[in-house]
Amino acid sequence: MQPTLDGAYWLGLAISVVLPVLVGLVTTRVTHPGTKAVLLLALTAANGFLVELANAGDGYQVGSALVLWAVSFATGVLAHFGLWKPTGVSGKAQDVGARSSVRSAA
């Protein structure tokens, strides 16, 4: 039997790749890296549990949601350091966050 991944899992994986950019948009360059990591951890947790909820099938499996969370977090970290940071997208996203926080302070 060939294992298959439903559309919800593929969508969750795609979201995992984009989540580091979202973290960059809502934080600034001076935000502590630990804070960014916790924010990414929280967002990937939501992603993992929502993907399992969207594709529960016979029933919601917390174990599957935890695995999806781990895969989502690992994918997000790898995407950040392997794709977004080297191409400069992370820095540009944080510049957008810095500009919006300066505007709101003014």
C-alpha positions as CSV (number, residue, x, y, z in Angstrom):
1,M,0.0,0.0,0.0
2,Q,1.4,3.4,-1.0
3,P,1.2,6.1,1.7
4,T,-0.5,9.3,0.5
5,L,-0.6,12.8,1.9
6,D,-3.9,14.6,1.7
7,G,-4.2,18.3,0.6
8,A,-4.4,19.5,4.2
9,Y,-0.9,18.1,4.9
10,W,0.6,19.7,1.7
11,L,-1.0,23.0,2.6
12,G,0.4,22.7,6.2
13,L,3.8,22.1,4.8
14,A,3.6,25.1,2.5
15,I,2.5,27.3,5.4
16,S,5.5,26.0,7.4
17,V,7.8,27.4,4.7
18,V,6.2,30.8,4.9
19,L,5.9,31.1,8.7
20,P,9.5,32.4,9.2
21,V,8.7,35.3,7.0
22,L,5.5,36.0,9.0
23,V,7.6,36.0,12.1
24,G,9.9,38.5,10.5
25,L,7.0,40.7,9.5
26,V,5.7,41.0,13.1
27,T,9.1,41.4,14.8
28,T,12.0,43.8,14.3
29,R,15.8,43.2,14.0
30,V,16.3,44.1,17.7
31,T,13.7,41.5,18.8
32,H,15.6,38.8,20.8
33,P,16.1,35.7,18.7
34,G,14.6,33.6,21.5
35,T,11.4,35.6,21.3
36,K,11.3,34.9,17.5
37,A,11.9,31.2,18.1
38,V,9.1,31.0,20.6
39,L,6.8,32.9,18.2
40,L,7.7,30.4,15.4
41,L,7.2,27.5,17.8
42,A,3.7,28.8,18.7
43,L,2.7,29.4,15.1
44,T,4.0,26.0,14.0
45,A,2.0,24.4,16.9
46,A,-1.1,26.1,15.6
47,N,-0.3,24.9,12.1
48,G,0.2,21.3,13.2
49,F,-2.9,21.1,15.3
50,L,-5.1,22.8,12.7
51,V,-3.8,20.6,9.9
52,E,-4.8,17.5,11.9
53,L,-8.1,19.1,12.7
54,A,-8.8,19.8,9.0
55,N,-7.9,16.2,8.1
56,A,-9.0,14.2,11.1
57,G,-10.5,11.4,9.1
58,D,-11.6,8.7,11.6
59,G,-10.9,11.0,14.5
60,Y,-8.6,13.6,15.9
61,Q,-5.2,12.1,16.7
62,V,-3.1,14.2,19.2
63,G,-0.1,12.1,18.3
64,S,-0.4,13.0,14.7
65,A,-0.8,16.7,15.6
66,L,2.4,16.6,17.6
67,V,4.3,15.0,14.8
68,L,2.9,17.6,12.4
69,W,4.0,20.3,14.8
70,A,7.5,18.9,14.9
71,V,7.7,18.6,11.1
72,S,6.3,22.1,10.8
73,F,8.8,23.6,13.2
74,A,11.7,21.8,11.6
75,T,10.5,22.9,8.1
76,G,10.2,26.5,9.3
77,V,13.7,26.6,10.8
78,L,15.2,24.9,7.8
79,A,13.4,27.3,5.4
80,H,14.6,30.3,7.5
81,F,18.2,29.4,7.5
82,G,18.3,27.6,4.1
83,L,16.1,29.8,2.0
84,W,14.8,33.0,3.5
85,K,17.9,34.3,5.3
86,P,20.5,33.6,2.5
87,T,18.2,35.3,-0.1
88,G,17.6,38.4,2.1
89,V,13.9,37.9,2.4
90,S,14.1,37.6,6.2
91,G,15.9,40.9,6.5
92,K,13.4,42.7,4.2
93,A,10.5,41.3,6.2
94,Q,12.0,42.6,9.4
95,D,12.6,46.0,7.8
96,V,8.9,46.1,7.1
97,G,8.2,45.3,10.7
98,A,10.6,48.0,11.8
99,R,8.9,50.6,9.6
100,S,5.5,49.8,10.8
101,S,6.5,50.0,14.5
102,V,8.2,53.4,13.8
103,R,5.0,54.7,12.2
104,S,2.8,53.5,15.1
105,A,5.1,55.1,17.7
106,A,4.9,58.5,15.9
